[in-house]
């Protein structure tokens, strides 16, 4: 069974609805089901929808999204900003990232708070009365100024996404991760970008919601995530990356994110050897189902802070058409384009595409971009294009409490060559915004043209 969703959230909704429907129609239990994805960051939308649907699940070979260290750190910053007396979260971030505030300094602040019968946060604000050594006093002063500036930003009506970005930038947290050579830190940046997407989605759905409202929404999901599983003997849905799936089998399998740039991963598209390895991974994933296999893709997926429209995965062409039944083979946008430009091929190709034929032209109302390549048993309709970046506010020194330097957002110019950790070499074709809210439109050749929020994107100027 195949399904094309409009977005990654709608893809997750389809998976949850189908699991629920299979239970009613075929007696399928949650423990019979596995959901595969290419990267850990993709689990967030799946987890959130499963929680809201009351479907028990477990993450195998990884950590649940809201339990990941960097996500907990970021949320601790937001909670400490929203509540100056939140001692637990203030103590968590007091020396994260490292700012020369050791256990002895923290102990002195805690002792002062207890003696004065005030909160730990209030003790931080009254650091001058604690009697700290000069170096420690300076470090605590910088932290107090950082938090004061962030609270001023939040109090001025900034969106949760703006406050999050400011906290990660001014604290130096994001810059430290981006400067690291550890591949795990690159994954942590992706997870923080996903949290930014959560905040942006919240503001889109509730424009009047403030930071406290956002934290309440997150708590509903994050706290539910930690409740004991009551499955009634039916087991739990298994979530895992395709790397973890080798050697395992399940009665029902969902392979999600089948887009070029997601699976296969973007960094493999220009390397035949890596692309071959991705194809082997896809084969493993698609052969894990004993009885029923679903393949799904999202027409629009958010990556590095900006939604991007991606073409269908070339691996879909390797699936024989006579065994693949499309429940939905085109997104809403594809339907609109099809209405102006003609019919669709069996793979959901755009505008007048027929099996093995030309892709046709795109309506100028949507702009143009690099089409997905044709190959295998039929055309893969698609255009690599990006939509507008989520609203983000300045998160530099305005408002006081700059703390450490902001994340190292590269200063780019149109025409310059850059490299991206996932997309490879590219050329800057347009720029929007400035500073920490800068967005670059970059042509990555065979990888297509992307709009990237530079704060979260691993882009290096050549």
TORKOL-4160 file (C-alpha; in steps of 0.2 Angstrom, whole numbers, padded with zeros to 4 digits, m for minus):
462
<pt num="1" X="0000" Y="0000" Z="0000"/>
<pt num="2" X="0007" Y="0017" Z="m0005"/>
<pt num="3" X="0002" Y="0034" Z="0002"/>
<pt num="4" X="0007" Y="0052" Z="m0002"/>
<pt num="5" X="0004" Y="0065" Z="0012"/>
<pt num="6" X="0004" Y="0084" Z="0010"/>
<pt num="7" X="0017" Y="0085" Z="0025"/>
<pt num="8" X="0027" Y="0075" Z="0037"/>
<pt num="9" X="0013" Y="0078" Z="0050"/>
<pt num="10" X="m0001" Y="0072" Z="0039"/>
<pt num="11" X="0010" Y="0057" Z="0035"/>
<pt num="12" X="0011" Y="0053" Z="0053"/>
<pt num="13" X="m0008" Y="0055" Z="0055"/>
<pt num="14" X="m0010" Y="0043" Z="0041"/>
<pt num="15" X="0001" Y="0030" Z="0050"/>
<pt num="16" X="m0008" Y="0032" Z="0066"/>
<pt num="17" X="m0026" Y="0031" Z="0058"/>
<pt num="18" X="m0021" Y="0015" Z="0048"/>
<pt num="19" X="m0014" Y="0007" Z="0063"/>
<pt num="20" X="m0031" Y="0010" Z="0072"/>
<pt num="21" X="m0041" Y="0005" Z="0057"/>
<pt num="22" X="m0031" Y="m0012" Z="0056"/>
<pt num="23" X="m0035" Y="m0016" Z="0074"/>
<pt num="24" X="m0053" Y="m0014" Z="0070"/>
<pt num="25" X="m0054" Y="m0023" Z="0053"/>
<pt num="26" X="m0041" Y="m0036" Z="0055"/>
<pt num="27" X="m0037" Y="m0038" Z="0073"/>
<pt num="28" X="m0019" Y="m0031" Z="0071"/>
<pt num="29" X="m0012" Y="m0027" Z="0088"/>
<pt num="30" X="0001" Y="m0013" Z="0091"/>
<pt num="31" X="0014" Y="m0026" Z="0094"/>
<pt num="32" X="0012" Y="m0032" Z="0076"/>
<pt num="33" X="0017" Y="m0015" Z="0069"/>
<pt num="34" X="0034" Y="m0007" Z="0065"/>
<pt num="35" X="0037" Y="0010" Z="0058"/>
<pt num="36" X="0054" Y="0014" Z="0050"/>
<pt num="37" X="0062" Y="0031" Z="0046"/>
<pt num="38" X="0079" Y="0036" Z="0039"/>
<pt num="39" X="0084" Y="0048" Z="0052"/>
<pt num="40" X="0080" Y="0050" Z="0071"/>
<pt num="41" X="0073" Y="0068" Z="0069"/>
<pt num="42" X="0059" Y="0060" Z="0059"/>
<pt num="43" X="0052" Y="0052" Z="0074"/>
<pt num="44" X="0045" Y="0068" Z="0082"/>
<pt num="45" X="0030" Y="0070" Z="0072"/>
<pt num="46" X="0026" Y="0051" Z="0073"/>
<pt num="47" X="0028" Y="0051" Z="0092"/>
<pt num="48" X="0017" Y="0066" Z="0094"/>
<pt num="49" X="0003" Y="0059" Z="0084"/>
<pt num="50" X="0004" Y="0042" Z="0092"/>
<pt num="51" X="0003" Y="0049" Z="0109"/>
<pt num="52" X="m0012" Y="0060" Z="0104"/>
<pt num="53" X="m0020" Y="0045" Z="0096"/>
<pt num="54" X="m0017" Y="0034" Z="0112"/>
<pt num="55" X="m0007" Y="0021" Z="0103"/>
<pt num="56" X="0007" Y="0014" Z="0114"/>
<pt num="57" X="0024" Y="0014" Z="0106"/>
<pt num="58" X="0043" Y="0012" Z="0110"/>
<pt num="59" X="0058" Y="0019" Z="0101"/>
<pt num="60" X="0071" Y="0005" Z="0098"/>
<pt num="61" X="0089" Y="0009" Z="0095"/>
<pt num="62" X="0086" Y="0027" Z="0100"/>
<pt num="63" X="0079" Y="0039" Z="0113"/>
<pt num="64" X="0061" Y="0047" Z="0112"/>
<pt num="65" X="0062" Y="0064" Z="0105"/>
<pt num="66" X="0058" Y="0074" Z="0121"/>
<pt num="67" X="0070" Y="0063" Z="0131"/>
<pt num="68" X="0085" Y="0068" Z="0120"/>
<pt num="69" X="0097" Y="0078" Z="0130"/>
<pt num="70" X="0098" Y="0093" Z="0118"/>
<pt num="71" X="0079" Y="0094" Z="0117"/>
<pt num="72" X="0078" Y="0093" Z="0137"/>
<pt num="73" X="0091" Y="0107" Z="0138"/>
<pt num="74" X="0082" Y="0118" Z="0126"/>
<pt num="75" X="0066" Y="0116" Z="0135"/>
<pt num="76" X="0074" Y="0119" Z="0152"/>
<pt num="77" X="0080" Y="0136" Z="0145"/>
<pt num="78" X="0062" Y="0140" Z="0140"/>
<pt num="79" X="0055" Y="0134" Z="0156"/>
<pt num="80" X="0068" Y="0145" Z="0166"/>
<pt num="81" X="0064" Y="0160" Z="0155"/>
<pt num="82" X="0045" Y="0158" Z="0158"/>
<pt num="83" X="0047" Y="0155" Z="0177"/>
<pt num="84" X="0062" Y="0164" Z="0186"/>
<pt num="85" X="0058" Y="0153" Z="0201"/>
<pt num="86" X="0060" Y="0136" Z="0192"/>
<pt num="87" X="0075" Y="0130" Z="0202"/>
<pt num="88" X="0076" Y="0113" Z="0194"/>
<pt num="89" X="0078" Y="0119" Z="0176"/>
<pt num="90" X="0089" Y="0134" Z="0181"/>
<pt num="91" X="0101" Y="0122" Z="0189"/>
<pt num="92" X="0100" Y="0111" Z="0174"/>
<pt num="93" X="0106" Y="0125" Z="0162"/>
<pt num="94" X="0117" Y="0135" Z="0174"/>
<pt num="95" X="0133" Y="0128" Z="0167"/>
<pt num="96" X="0126" Y="0121" Z="0150"/>
<pt num="97" X="0135" Y="0125" Z="0139"/>
<pt num="98" X="0151" Y="0126" Z="0150"/>
<pt num="99" X="0152" Y="0144" Z="0157"/>
<pt num="100" X="0165" Y="0141" Z="0172"/>
<pt num="101" X="0151" Y="0138" Z="0185"/>
<pt num="102" X="0156" Y="0123" Z="0195"/>
<pt num="103" X="0148" Y="0113" Z="0208"/>
<pt num="104" X="0156" Y="0124" Z="0222"/>
<pt num="105" X="0148" Y="0139" Z="0215"/>
<pt num="106" X="0131" Y="0131" Z="0212"/>
<pt num="107" X="0132" Y="0124" Z="0230"/>
<pt num="108" X="0136" Y="0142" Z="0237"/>
<pt num="109" X="0121" Y="0149" Z="0227"/>
<pt num="110" X="0110" Y="0135" Z="0234"/>
<pt num="111" X="0116" Y="0138" Z="0252"/>
<pt num="112" X="0112" Y="0157" Z="0250"/>
<pt num="113" X="0094" Y="0153" Z="0243"/>
<pt num="114" X="0091" Y="0141" Z="0258"/>
<pt num="115" X="0097" Y="0154" Z="0270"/>
<pt num="116" X="0087" Y="0168" Z="0263"/>
<pt num="117" X="0072" Y="0157" Z="0260"/>
<pt num="118" X="0072" Y="0162" Z="0242"/>
<pt num="119" X="0072" Y="0152" Z="0225"/>
<pt num="120" X="0088" Y="0147" Z="0217"/>
<pt num="121" X="0084" Y="0159" Z="0203"/>
<pt num="122" X="0082" Y="0173" Z="0215"/>
<pt num="123" X="0099" Y="0168" Z="0222"/>
<pt num="124" X="0107" Y="0169" Z="0205"/>
<pt num="125" X="0100" Y="0187" Z="0203"/>
<pt num="126" X="0107" Y="0192" Z="0220"/>
<pt num="127" X="0124" Y="0184" Z="0216"/>
<pt num="128" X="0134" Y="0199" Z="0222"/>
<pt num="129" X="0128" Y="0195" Z="0240"/>
<pt num="130" X="0134" Y="0177" Z="0240"/>
<pt num="131" X="0152" Y="0181" Z="0242"/>
<pt num="132" X="0159" Y="0171" Z="0227"/>
<pt num="133" X="0176" Y="0173" Z="0220"/>
<pt num="134" X="0179" Y="0186" Z="0206"/>
<pt num="135" X="0179" Y="0173" Z="0192"/>
<pt num="136" X="0164" Y="0163" Z="0198"/>
<pt num="137" X="0155" Y="0180" Z="0202"/>
<pt num="138" X="0158" Y="0186" Z="0184"/>
<pt num="139" X="0152" Y="0169" Z="0176"/>
<pt num="140" X="0136" Y="0170" Z="0187"/>
<pt num="141" X="0133" Y="0188" Z="0182"/>
<pt num="142" X="0134" Y="0184" Z="0164"/>
<pt num="143" X="0121" Y="0170" Z="0166"/>
<pt num="144" X="0110" Y="0182" Z="0176"/>
<pt num="145" X="0111" Y="0195" Z="0162"/>
<pt num="146" X="0108" Y="0181" Z="0149"/>
<pt num="147" X="0092" Y="0176" Z="0157"/>
<pt num="148" X="0086" Y="0194" Z="0160"/>
<pt num="149" X="0088" Y="0198" Z="0142"/>
<pt num="150" X="0079" Y="0182" Z="0137"/>
<pt num="151" X="0065" Y="0186" Z="0149"/>
<pt num="152" X="0064" Y="0203" Z="0142"/>
<pt num="153" X="0062" Y="0196" Z="0124"/>
<pt num="154" X="0049" Y="0184" Z="0129"/>
<pt num="155" X="0039" Y="0198" Z="0139"/>
<pt num="156" X="0040" Y="0209" Z="0123"/>
<pt num="157" X="0028" Y="0197" Z="0114"/>
<pt num="158" X="0041" Y="0187" Z="0104"/>
<pt num="159" X="0035" Y="0170" Z="0098"/>
<pt num="160" X="0041" Y="0154" Z="0106"/>
<pt num="161" X="0052" Y="0150" Z="0091"/>
<pt num="162" X="0060" Y="0167" Z="0093"/>
<pt num="163" X="0063" Y="0164" Z="0111"/>
<pt num="164" X="0070" Y="0147" Z="0108"/>
<pt num="165" X="0082" Y="0153" Z="0094"/>
<pt num="166" X="0088" Y="0168" Z="0105"/>
<pt num="167" X="0091" Y="0156" Z="0120"/>
<pt num="168" X="0101" Y="0144" Z="0109"/>
<pt num="169" X="0111" Y="0158" Z="0101"/>
<pt num="170" X="0115" Y="0169" Z="0115"/>
<pt num="171" X="0120" Y="0155" Z="0127"/>
<pt num="172" X="0132" Y="0148" Z="0114"/>
<pt num="173" X="0123" Y="0131" Z="0115"/>
<pt num="174" X="0120" Y="0130" Z="0096"/>
<pt num="175" X="0137" Y="0137" Z="0091"/>
<pt num="176" X="0146" Y="0124" Z="0102"/>
<pt num="177" X="0136" Y="0110" Z="0093"/>
<pt num="178" X="0140" Y="0117" Z="0076"/>
<pt num="179" X="0158" Y="0119" Z="0079"/>
<pt num="180" X="0160" Y="0101" Z="0085"/>
<pt num="181" X="0167" Y="0087" Z="0074"/>
<pt num="182" X="0157" Y="0074" Z="0082"/>
<pt num="183" X="0143" Y="0067" Z="0070"/>
<pt num="184" X="0132" Y="0065" Z="0085"/>
<pt num="185" X="0132" Y="0084" Z="0088"/>
<pt num="186" X="0126" Y="0086" Z="0070"/>
<pt num="187" X="0111" Y="0075" Z="0074"/>
<pt num="188" X="0108" Y="0086" Z="0089"/>
<pt num="189" X="0107" Y="0101" Z="0078"/>
<pt num="190" X="0094" Y="0092" Z="0068"/>
<pt num="191" X="0084" Y="0088" Z="0083"/>
<pt num="192" X="0085" Y="0106" Z="0089"/>
<pt num="193" X="0079" Y="0112" Z="0072"/>
<pt num="194" X="0065" Y="0100" Z="0074"/>
<pt num="195" X="0060" Y="0108" Z="0090"/>
<pt num="196" X="0061" Y="0125" Z="0081"/>
<pt num="197" X="0048" Y="0117" Z="0069"/>
<pt num="198" X="0037" Y="0112" Z="0084"/>
<pt num="199" X="0037" Y="0130" Z="0090"/>
<pt num="200" X="0034" Y="0137" Z="0073"/>
<pt num="201" X="0019" Y="0125" Z="0070"/>
<pt num="202" X="0012" Y="0130" Z="0087"/>
<pt num="203" X="0012" Y="0149" Z="0083"/>
<pt num="204" X="0004" Y="0145" Z="0066"/>
<pt num="205" X="m0010" Y="0135" Z="0074"/>
<pt num="206" X="m0011" Y="0147" Z="0089"/>
<pt num="207" X="m0005" Y="0165" Z="0084"/>
<pt num="208" X="m0010" Y="0172" Z="0101"/>
<pt num="209" X="m0001" Y="0159" Z="0111"/>
<pt num="210" X="0014" Y="0164" Z="0121"/>
<pt num="211" X="0029" Y="0155" Z="0128"/>
<pt num="212" X="0019" Y="0148" Z="0143"/>
<pt num="213" X="0005" Y="0141" Z="0132"/>
<pt num="214" X="0019" Y="0133" Z="0121"/>
<pt num="215" X="0027" Y="0125" Z="0136"/>
<pt num="216" X="0010" Y="0118" Z="0142"/>
<pt num="217" X="0007" Y="0111" Z="0125"/>
<pt num="218" X="0025" Y="0103" Z="0125"/>
<pt num="219" X="0021" Y="0096" Z="0143"/>
<pt num="220" X="0006" Y="0087" Z="0137"/>
<pt num="221" X="0016" Y="0077" Z="0124"/>
<pt num="222" X="0032" Y="0075" Z="0134"/>
<pt num="223" X="0024" Y="0070" Z="0150"/>
<pt num="224" X="0012" Y="0058" Z="0141"/>
<pt num="225" X="0028" Y="0051" Z="0133"/>
<pt num="226" X="0034" Y="0045" Z="0150"/>
<pt num="227" X="0018" Y="0037" Z="0156"/>
<pt num="228" X="0019" Y="0018" Z="0159"/>
<pt num="229" X="0012" Y="0009" Z="0144"/>
<pt num="230" X="m0005" Y="0001" Z="0147"/>
<pt num="231" X="m0006" Y="m0010" Z="0131"/>
<pt num="232" X="m0019" Y="m0023" Z="0138"/>
<pt num="233" X="m0007" Y="m0037" Z="0131"/>
<pt num="234" X="m0007" Y="m0030" Z="0114"/>
<pt num="235" X="0011" Y="m0024" Z="0114"/>
<pt num="236" X="0017" Y="m0008" Z="0108"/>
<pt num="237" X="0021" Y="m0001" Z="0090"/>
<pt num="238" X="0040" Y="m0001" Z="0087"/>
<pt num="239" X="0048" Y="0015" Z="0080"/>
<pt num="240" X="0066" Y="0013" Z="0073"/>
<pt num="241" X="0078" Y="0019" Z="0060"/>
<pt num="242" X="0080" Y="0008" Z="0045"/>
<pt num="243" X="0098" Y="0004" Z="0051"/>
<pt num="244" X="0091" Y="m0004" Z="0066"/>
<pt num="245" X="0079" Y="m0015" Z="0056"/>
<pt num="246" X="0091" Y="m0028" Z="0049"/>
<pt num="247" X="0087" Y="m0046" Z="0054"/>
<pt num="248" X="0069" Y="m0041" Z="0061"/>
<pt num="249" X="0052" Y="m0045" Z="0054"/>
<pt num="250" X="0035" Y="m0039" Z="0059"/>
<pt num="251" X="0017" Y="m0043" Z="0052"/>
<pt num="252" X="0014" Y="m0025" Z="0047"/>
<pt num="253" X="0028" Y="m0012" Z="0042"/>
<pt num="254" X="0027" Y="0006" Z="0038"/>
<pt num="255" X="0042" Y="0013" Z="0028"/>
<pt num="256" X="0040" Y="0032" Z="0029"/>
<pt num="257" X="0049" Y="0047" Z="0022"/>
<pt num="258" X="0052" Y="0039" Z="0004"/>
<pt num="259" X="0058" Y="0055" Z="m0004"/>
<pt num="260" X="0074" Y="0059" Z="m0013"/>
<pt num="261" X="0084" Y="0069" Z="0000"/>
<pt num="262" X="0076" Y="0059" Z="0015"/>
<pt num="263" X="0077" Y="0041" Z="0009"/>
<pt num="264" X="0089" Y="0041" Z="0000"/>
<pt num="265" X="0098" Y="0053" Z="0011"/>
<pt num="266" X="0103" Y="0069" Z="0002"/>
<pt num="267" X="0121" Y="0067" Z="0005"/>
<pt num="268" X="0121" Y="0050" Z="m0004"/>
<pt num="269" X="0113" Y="0057" Z="m0020"/>
<pt num="270" X="0130" Y="0062" Z="m0029"/>
<pt num="271" X="0140" Y="0047" Z="m0023"/>
<pt num="272" X="0136" Y="0031" Z="m0032"/>
<pt num="273" X="0143" Y="0020" Z="m0018"/>
<pt num="274" X="0133" Y="0029" Z="m0004"/>
<pt num="275" X="0118" Y="0028" Z="m0015"/>
<pt num="276" X="0120" Y="0009" Z="m0017"/>
<pt num="277" X="0121" Y="0008" Z="0001"/>
<pt num="278" X="0105" Y="0018" Z="0003"/>
<pt num="279" X="0097" Y="0006" Z="m0009"/>
<pt num="280" X="0102" Y="m0009" Z="0001"/>
<pt num="281" X="0095" Y="m0001" Z="0016"/>
<pt num="282" X="0079" Y="0002" Z="0007"/>
<pt num="283" X="0078" Y="m0017" Z="0002"/>
<pt num="284" X="0081" Y="m0022" Z="0020"/>
<pt num="285" X="0067" Y="m0010" Z="0026"/>
<pt num="286" X="0055" Y="m0016" Z="0012"/>
<pt num="287" X="0057" Y="m0034" Z="0016"/>
<pt num="288" X="0054" Y="m0033" Z="0034"/>
<pt num="289" X="0035" Y="m0036" Z="0032"/>
<pt num="290" X="0028" Y="m0053" Z="0034"/>
<pt num="291" X="0010" Y="m0049" Z="0028"/>
<pt num="292" X="0007" Y="m0031" Z="0025"/>
<pt num="293" X="0019" Y="m0017" Z="0019"/>
<pt num="294" X="0015" Y="0002" Z="0018"/>
<pt num="295" X="0026" Y="0015" Z="0010"/>
<pt num="296" X="0023" Y="0033" Z="0013"/>
<pt num="297" X="0031" Y="0050" Z="0008"/>
<pt num="298" X="0027" Y="0068" Z="0012"/>
<pt num="299" X="0026" Y="0081" Z="m0002"/>
<pt num="300" X="0033" Y="0094" Z="0010"/>
<pt num="301" X="0045" Y="0090" Z="0024"/>
<pt num="302" X="0053" Y="0102" Z="0036"/>
<pt num="303" X="0072" Y="0101" Z="0038"/>
<pt num="304" X="0085" Y="0113" Z="0045"/>
<pt num="305" X="0071" Y="0125" Z="0050"/>
<pt num="306" X="0062" Y="0127" Z="0033"/>
<pt num="307" X="0049" Y="0117" Z="0024"/>
<pt num="308" X="0055" Y="0109" Z="0008"/>
<pt num="309" X="0045" Y="0101" Z="m0006"/>
<pt num="310" X="0054" Y="0085" Z="m0011"/>
<pt num="311" X="0052" Y="0073" Z="m0026"/>
<pt num="312" X="0047" Y="0055" Z="m0023"/>
<pt num="313" X="0061" Y="0043" Z="m0019"/>
<pt num="314" X="0069" Y="0034" Z="m0034"/>
<pt num="315" X="0067" Y="0018" Z="m0024"/>
<pt num="316" X="0049" Y="0018" Z="m0027"/>
<pt num="317" X="0052" Y="0015" Z="m0045"/>
<pt num="318" X="0060" Y="m0002" Z="m0039"/>
<pt num="319" X="0044" Y="m0008" Z="m0032"/>
<pt num="320" X="0034" Y="m0018" Z="m0046"/>
<pt num="321" X="0018" Y="m0008" Z="m0050"/>
<pt num="322" X="0007" Y="m0024" Z="m0050"/>
<pt num="323" X="0010" Y="m0026" Z="m0031"/>
<pt num="324" X="0008" Y="m0008" Z="m0026"/>
<pt num="325" X="m0009" Y="m0001" Z="m0022"/>
<pt num="326" X="m0009" Y="0018" Z="m0020"/>
<pt num="327" X="m0022" Y="0024" Z="m0007"/>
<pt num="328" X="m0017" Y="0041" Z="m0012"/>
<pt num="329" X="m0004" Y="0045" Z="m0025"/>
<pt num="330" X="m0003" Y="0063" Z="m0026"/>
<pt num="331" X="m0003" Y="0078" Z="m0014"/>
<pt num="332" X="m0015" Y="0092" Z="m0014"/>
<pt num="333" X="m0003" Y="0103" Z="m0023"/>
<pt num="334" X="0000" Y="0090" Z="m0036"/>
<pt num="335" X="m0018" Y="0088" Z="m0039"/>
<pt num="336" X="m0019" Y="0107" Z="m0042"/>
<pt num="337" X="m0005" Y="0106" Z="m0054"/>
<pt num="338" X="m0012" Y="0091" Z="m0062"/>
<pt num="339" X="m0028" Y="0101" Z="m0065"/>
<pt num="340" X="m0019" Y="0114" Z="m0074"/>
<pt num="341" X="m0006" Y="0103" Z="m0083"/>
<pt num="342" X="m0013" Y="0086" Z="m0086"/>
<pt num="343" X="m0014" Y="0069" Z="m0079"/>
<pt num="344" X="m0003" Y="0059" Z="m0068"/>
<pt num="345" X="0008" Y="0044" Z="m0070"/>
<pt num="346" X="0007" Y="0029" Z="m0058"/>
<pt num="347" X="0021" Y="0037" Z="m0047"/>
<pt num="348" X="0011" Y="0053" Z="m0045"/>
<pt num="349" X="0021" Y="0063" Z="m0058"/>
<pt num="350" X="0017" Y="0081" Z="m0061"/>
<pt num="351" X="0009" Y="0090" Z="m0076"/>
<pt num="352" X="0005" Y="0078" Z="m0090"/>
<pt num="353" X="0018" Y="0065" Z="m0085"/>
<pt num="354" X="0015" Y="0048" Z="m0092"/>
<pt num="355" X="0024" Y="0032" Z="m0089"/>
<pt num="356" X="0041" Y="0034" Z="m0096"/>
<pt num="357" X="0036" Y="0051" Z="m0104"/>
<pt num="358" X="0041" Y="0069" Z="m0102"/>
<pt num="359" X="0037" Y="0078" Z="m0085"/>
<pt num="360" X="0029" Y="0092" Z="m0094"/>
<pt num="361" X="0029" Y="0110" Z="m0088"/>
<pt num="362" X="0025" Y="0117" Z="m0071"/>
<pt num="363" X="0012" Y="0131" Z="m0068"/>
<pt num="364" X="0022" Y="0148" Z="m0065"/>
<pt num="365" X="0010" Y="0151" Z="m0050"/>
<pt num="366" X="0021" Y="0139" Z="m0040"/>
<pt num="367" X="0038" Y="0143" Z="m0047"/>
<pt num="368" X="0050" Y="0131" Z="m0055"/>
<pt num="369" X="0063" Y="0119" Z="m0048"/>
<pt num="370" X="0073" Y="0104" Z="m0052"/>
<pt num="371" X="0062" Y="0089" Z="m0056"/>
<pt num="372" X="0064" Y="0072" Z="m0049"/>
<pt num="373" X="0074" Y="0061" Z="m0061"/>
<pt num="374" X="0064" Y="0048" Z="m0071"/>
<pt num="375" X="0070" Y="0030" Z="m0070"/>
<pt num="376" X="0065" Y="0012" Z="m0066"/>
<pt num="377" X="0048" Y="0007" Z="m0071"/>
<pt num="378" X="0040" Y="0024" Z="m0071"/>
<pt num="379" X="0042" Y="0043" Z="m0068"/>
<pt num="380" X="0044" Y="0050" Z="m0051"/>
<pt num="381" X="0035" Y="0066" Z="m0051"/>
<pt num="382" X="0042" Y="0080" Z="m0040"/>
<pt num="383" X="0050" Y="0097" Z="m0039"/>
<pt num="384" X="0063" Y="0101" Z="m0026"/>
<pt num="385" X="0057" Y="0118" Z="m0019"/>
<pt num="386" X="0056" Y="0127" Z="m0003"/>
<pt num="387" X="0042" Y="0137" Z="0005"/>
<pt num="388" X="0044" Y="0153" Z="0016"/>
<pt num="389" X="0054" Y="0151" Z="0032"/>
<pt num="390" X="0045" Y="0151" Z="0048"/>
<pt num="391" X="0045" Y="0168" Z="0057"/>
<pt num="392" X="0060" Y="0170" Z="0067"/>
<pt num="393" X="0066" Y="0185" Z="0077"/>
<pt num="394" X="0082" Y="0193" Z="0080"/>
<pt num="395" X="0092" Y="0184" Z="0093"/>
<pt num="396" X="0108" Y="0194" Z="0094"/>
<pt num="397" X="0112" Y="0206" Z="0108"/>
<pt num="398" X="0096" Y="0216" Z="0108"/>
<pt num="399" X="0087" Y="0216" Z="0124"/>
<pt num="400" X="0103" Y="0213" Z="0135"/>
<pt num="401" X="0111" Y="0197" Z="0141"/>
<pt num="402" X="0120" Y="0193" Z="0125"/>
<pt num="403" X="0130" Y="0179" Z="0135"/>
<pt num="404" X="0141" Y="0170" Z="0122"/>
<pt num="405" X="0143" Y="0174" Z="0104"/>
<pt num="406" X="0128" Y="0169" Z="0094"/>
<pt num="407" X="0129" Y="0153" Z="0083"/>
<pt num="408" X="0141" Y="0156" Z="0069"/>
<pt num="409" X="0129" Y="0161" Z="0055"/>
<pt num="410" X="0140" Y="0162" Z="0039"/>
<pt num="411" X="0140" Y="0179" Z="0030"/>
<pt num="412" X="0136" Y="0175" Z="0012"/>
<pt num="413" X="0134" Y="0184" Z="m0004"/>
<pt num="414" X="0125" Y="0179" Z="m0020"/>
<pt num="415" X="0136" Y="0169" Z="m0031"/>
<pt num="416" X="0147" Y="0162" Z="m0018"/>
<pt num="417" X="0151" Y="0143" Z="m0017"/>
<pt num="418" X="0146" Y="0134" Z="m0001"/>
<pt num="419" X="0146" Y="0116" Z="0006"/>
<pt num="420" X="0133" Y="0108" Z="0016"/>
<pt num="421" X="0135" Y="0093" Z="0027"/>
<pt num="422" X="0121" Y="0084" Z="0019"/>
<pt num="423" X="0118" Y="0092" Z="0002"/>
<pt num="424" X="0136" Y="0094" Z="m0004"/>
<pt num="425" X="0142" Y="0109" Z="m0014"/>
<pt num="426" X="0131" Y="0123" Z="m0020"/>
<pt num="427" X="0130" Y="0141" Z="m0025"/>
<pt num="428" X="0120" Y="0155" Z="m0016"/>
<pt num="429" X="0107" Y="0162" Z="m0028"/>
<pt num="430" X="0097" Y="0173" Z="m0016"/>
<pt num="431" X="0098" Y="0179" Z="0002"/>
<pt num="432" X="0084" Y="0184" Z="0014"/>
<pt num="433" X="0084" Y="0192" Z="0031"/>
<pt num="434" X="0100" Y="0195" Z="0041"/>
<pt num="435" X="0110" Y="0189" Z="0056"/>
<pt num="436" X="0102" Y="0175" Z="0066"/>
<pt num="437" X="0087" Y="0175" Z="0055"/>
<pt num="438" X="0096" Y="0174" Z="0038"/>
<pt num="439" X="0089" Y="0162" Z="0025"/>
<pt num="440" X="0099" Y="0157" Z="0010"/>
<pt num="441" X="0093" Y="0150" Z="m0006"/>
<pt num="442" X="0106" Y="0138" Z="m0013"/>
<pt num="443" X="0107" Y="0128" Z="m0029"/>
<pt num="444" X="0115" Y="0111" Z="m0025"/>
<pt num="445" X="0115" Y="0105" Z="m0043"/>
<pt num="446" X="0108" Y="0088" Z="m0044"/>
<pt num="447" X="0102" Y="0090" Z="m0026"/>
<pt num="448" X="0090" Y="0104" Z="m0031"/>
<pt num="449" X="0088" Y="0122" Z="m0024"/>
<pt num="450" X="0085" Y="0124" Z="m0005"/>
<pt num="451" X="0080" Y="0138" Z="0006"/>
<pt num="452" X="0089" Y="0136" Z="0022"/>
<pt num="453" X="0088" Y="0144" Z="0039"/>
<pt num="454" X="0107" Y="0147" Z="0041"/>
<pt num="455" X="0106" Y="0146" Z="0060"/>
<pt num="456" X="0103" Y="0128" Z="0060"/>
<pt num="457" X="0110" Y="0123" Z="0043"/>
<pt num="458" X="0128" Y="0116" Z="0043"/>
<pt num="459" X="0133" Y="0128" Z="0028"/>
<pt num="460" X="0152" Y="0132" Z="0026"/>
<pt num="461" X="0158" Y="0146" Z="0014"/>
<pt num="462" X="0172" Y="0139" Z="0002"/>
